[in-house]
Amino acid sequence: MKRIRDKFKNYFSYGNWIYLFHALIILLIIFPYIQESDYPQAPLILAFLNGLVVLAIIYEVSFTRLQFILALVLGIPIFVLYWFPYSPTAHFAQIVLHTILYLYAIIMILTVLIPRLTADIETIFGTISLYILLGLYWANIYQMIAFFRPDAFAFSNPAIEKVLDWSDFLYYSFVTLTTLGYGDIIPIAPQARSVAMLEAMTGVMFIAVIVSKTIALYVGEIRSRTAK
């Protein structure tokens, strides 16, 4: 039991981004089941999962006192809005604040990953977290476009009359980011198509620049250890 506990403790001592990585993964895995549930507390659980991501960003992505204060300024209003009764204005404000916080986290992680000359497990956690944050960021951008232009996106099957929600935009965002190709959701408005093109380019550049660099550094690190 002690050995298992020590391994668990060591696993969560890899440094920055380990908690952010797990908070993001938990959100992506659990939210579909929560969103389709008739459980009365489902919105509260979803808010809790999003809150974990917000806390992880505040705790792990801020490296100076000023950055920590900035993250708090962005994060605290999000928690306050979680307790507000639903209204279009409060919902839109929450989307905007989430979007700014995700962008802040993306920039902060990039400032660490890009100049880094070595790669370890922490770098891998940071790279994966960055990729997921990109998907969340663009999903919120799509949601803001749809807020002002409800006809900006549509299902390819006209028989589907469902109004697109956050889960649809999240799915659409990762389909675009990974350049899988569109199927059931398509951009209609010029603004939606423009943002989709930008996200697709972001996904390609992420693989070409960030992932390739991380792999090269990690392989080089392993080879240098083996040579010793």
C-alpha positions as CSV (number, residue, x, y, z in Angstrom):
1,M,0.0,0.0,0.0
2,K,2.8,2.4,0.9
3,R,4.5,1.7,-2.5
4,I,1.3,2.5,-4.3
5,R,0.8,5.7,-2.3
6,D,4.4,6.8,-3.0
7,K,4.0,6.1,-6.7
8,F,0.8,8.2,-6.7
9,K,2.5,11.0,-4.8
10,N,5.5,11.0,-7.2
11,Y,3.1,11.0,-10.2
12,F,1.5,14.2,-9.0
13,S,4.9,15.9,-8.2
14,Y,6.0,16.2,-11.8
15,G,5.5,20.0,-11.7
16,N,3.4,22.4,-13.5
17,W,0.3,21.4,-15.6
18,I,-0.2,17.9,-14.1
19,Y,-3.5,19.0,-12.3
20,L,-4.5,21.1,-15.3
21,F,-4.1,18.1,-17.6
22,H,-6.3,15.9,-15.4
23,A,-8.9,18.6,-14.9
24,L,-9.2,19.0,-18.7
25,I,-9.4,15.2,-19.3
26,I,-12.0,14.7,-16.6
27,L,-14.1,17.6,-18.1
28,L,-13.9,16.1,-21.6
29,I,-14.8,12.6,-20.5
30,I,-17.6,13.3,-18.1
31,F,-19.4,16.3,-19.5
32,P,-21.4,14.4,-22.3
33,Y,-23.0,12.2,-19.6
34,I,-23.8,15.2,-17.4
35,Q,-25.2,17.3,-20.2
36,E,-27.7,14.6,-21.3
37,S,-28.7,13.6,-17.8
38,D,-32.0,14.5,-16.3
39,Y,-30.4,14.7,-12.9
40,P,-31.5,18.1,-11.3
41,Q,-28.0,18.8,-10.1
42,A,-26.4,18.2,-13.6
43,P,-25.8,21.9,-14.2
44,L,-24.1,22.2,-10.8
45,I,-21.8,19.2,-11.6
46,L,-20.9,20.7,-15.0
47,A,-20.1,24.0,-13.3
48,F,-18.0,22.1,-10.8
49,L,-16.0,20.4,-13.6
50,N,-15.4,23.8,-15.3
51,G,-14.5,25.2,-12.0
52,L,-11.8,22.6,-11.6
53,V,-10.3,23.7,-14.9
54,V,-10.4,27.4,-13.8
55,L,-8.7,26.6,-10.5
56,A,-6.0,24.6,-12.2
57,I,-5.3,27.4,-14.6
58,I,-5.1,29.9,-11.7
59,Y,-2.9,27.6,-9.7
60,E,-0.6,26.1,-12.3
61,V,-0.3,28.6,-15.2
62,S,0.6,31.7,-13.2
63,F,4.3,31.9,-12.6
64,T,4.6,35.4,-11.0
65,R,2.5,37.2,-8.5
66,L,1.2,39.6,-11.1
67,Q,0.1,36.7,-13.3
68,F,-1.6,35.1,-10.4
69,I,-3.5,38.2,-9.6
70,L,-4.5,38.6,-13.3
71,A,-5.7,35.0,-13.3
72,L,-7.8,35.6,-10.1
73,V,-9.3,38.7,-11.7
74,L,-10.5,36.6,-14.6
75,G,-11.4,33.5,-12.6
76,I,-13.3,34.9,-9.6
77,P,-16.1,36.5,-11.8
78,I,-16.5,33.1,-13.5
79,F,-17.3,31.4,-10.1
80,V,-19.7,34.2,-9.2
81,L,-21.5,33.8,-12.5
82,Y,-21.9,30.1,-11.8
83,W,-24.4,30.9,-9.1
84,F,-26.4,33.4,-11.1
85,P,-29.8,32.3,-12.5
86,Y,-29.6,31.6,-16.2
87,S,-30.0,34.6,-18.4
88,P,-28.6,35.3,-21.9
89,T,-26.5,38.2,-20.6
90,A,-25.0,36.2,-17.7
91,H,-24.4,33.2,-20.0
92,F,-22.6,35.4,-22.6
93,A,-20.5,37.0,-19.9
94,Q,-19.5,33.6,-18.7
95,I,-18.5,32.6,-22.2
96,V,-16.4,35.7,-22.7
97,L,-14.6,35.3,-19.4
98,H,-13.9,31.6,-20.1
99,T,-12.5,32.6,-23.5
100,I,-10.2,35.2,-22.1
101,L,-9.0,32.9,-19.3
102,Y,-8.3,30.1,-21.9
103,L,-6.4,32.5,-24.0
104,Y,-4.4,33.6,-21.0
105,A,-3.5,30.0,-20.2
106,I,-2.5,29.3,-23.8
107,I,-0.2,32.3,-23.9
108,M,1.4,31.5,-20.5
109,I,2.1,27.8,-21.5
110,L,3.5,28.9,-24.8
111,T,5.9,31.3,-23.1
112,V,7.3,28.3,-21.3
113,L,7.2,25.6,-24.0
114,I,8.6,27.6,-26.9
115,P,12.0,28.6,-25.4
116,R,12.4,25.3,-23.5
117,L,15.5,23.4,-24.6
118,T,14.8,20.1,-22.8
119,A,11.7,17.9,-22.6
120,D,10.4,15.8,-19.8
121,I,7.0,14.4,-18.7
122,E,6.0,17.9,-17.5
123,T,6.6,19.2,-21.1
124,I,4.3,16.4,-22.4
125,F,1.5,17.3,-19.9
126,G,1.9,21.0,-20.9
127,T,1.7,20.2,-24.6
128,I,-1.4,18.1,-24.3
129,S,-3.0,20.6,-22.0
130,L,-2.3,23.4,-24.5
131,Y,-3.9,21.4,-27.3
132,I,-7.1,20.8,-25.2
133,L,-7.2,24.5,-24.2
134,L,-7.0,25.5,-27.9
135,G,-10.1,23.3,-28.6
136,L,-11.9,24.9,-25.6
137,Y,-10.9,28.4,-26.7
138,W,-12.1,28.0,-30.3
139,A,-15.4,26.3,-29.1
140,N,-16.2,29.5,-27.1
141,I,-15.4,31.7,-30.1
142,Y,-17.9,29.7,-32.1
143,Q,-20.4,30.0,-29.3
144,M,-20.0,33.8,-29.3
145,I,-20.5,34.0,-33.0
146,A,-23.7,31.9,-32.7
147,F,-24.9,34.2,-29.9
148,F,-25.0,37.1,-32.3
149,R,-25.8,35.0,-35.4
150,P,-27.9,32.0,-34.6
151,D,-27.8,30.9,-38.2
152,A,-24.0,30.9,-38.4
153,F,-23.8,27.1,-38.0
154,A,-26.2,24.4,-39.1
155,F,-26.6,20.6,-39.1
156,S,-25.9,19.1,-42.5
157,N,-29.1,17.1,-42.0
158,P,-32.0,19.6,-42.3
159,A,-34.2,17.2,-40.4
160,I,-32.3,17.9,-37.2
161,E,-33.9,20.9,-35.4
162,K,-31.8,20.9,-32.3
163,V,-30.3,24.2,-31.3
164,L,-26.5,24.0,-31.1
165,D,-25.1,24.2,-27.5
166,W,-21.7,24.2,-25.9
167,S,-21.1,20.4,-26.4
168,D,-21.9,20.8,-30.1
169,F,-19.4,23.6,-30.5
170,L,-16.8,21.7,-28.5
171,Y,-17.2,18.7,-30.8
172,Y,-17.1,21.0,-33.9
173,S,-14.0,22.7,-32.5
174,F,-11.9,19.6,-32.1
175,V,-13.1,18.2,-35.5
176,T,-11.7,21.5,-36.9
177,L,-8.6,21.5,-34.8
178,T,-7.7,18.0,-35.9
179,T,-8.7,18.7,-39.5
180,L,-10.9,15.5,-39.5
181,G,-13.3,17.0,-42.0
182,Y,-16.9,18.2,-41.4
183,G,-19.8,15.9,-41.3
184,D,-22.9,16.7,-39.2
185,I,-22.1,20.4,-38.4
186,I,-21.1,22.9,-41.0
187,P,-20.3,26.7,-40.9
188,I,-22.7,28.9,-42.8
189,A,-21.9,32.5,-42.0
190,P,-18.7,34.0,-43.4
191,Q,-17.5,34.8,-39.8
192,A,-17.9,31.2,-38.8
193,R,-16.0,30.0,-41.9
194,S,-13.2,32.5,-41.3
195,V,-12.7,31.4,-37.7
196,A,-12.9,27.7,-38.7
197,M,-10.0,28.3,-41.2
198,L,-8.0,30.0,-38.5
199,E,-8.5,27.1,-36.1
200,A,-7.6,24.5,-38.8
201,M,-4.4,26.4,-39.4
202,T,-3.7,26.5,-35.7
203,G,-4.1,22.7,-35.5
204,V,-1.7,22.1,-38.3
205,M,0.9,24.6,-37.0
206,F,0.6,23.1,-33.5
207,I,1.6,19.6,-34.8
208,A,4.3,21.1,-37.0
209,V,5.9,23.3,-34.4
210,I,5.0,22.4,-30.8
211,V,4.6,18.6,-31.1
212,S,7.5,18.1,-33.4
213,K,9.8,20.2,-31.2
214,T,8.6,18.3,-28.0
215,I,9.2,14.9,-29.6
216,A,12.6,15.9,-30.9
217,L,13.6,17.3,-27.5
218,Y,12.2,14.2,-25.6
219,V,14.0,11.8,-28.0
220,G,17.2,13.7,-27.6
221,E,16.8,13.7,-23.8
222,I,16.4,9.9,-23.8
223,R,19.4,9.4,-26.1
224,S,21.6,11.6,-23.9
225,R,20.6,9.6,-20.8
226,T,21.3,6.3,-22.7
227,A,24.7,7.5,-23.8
228,K,25.7,8.1,-20.2
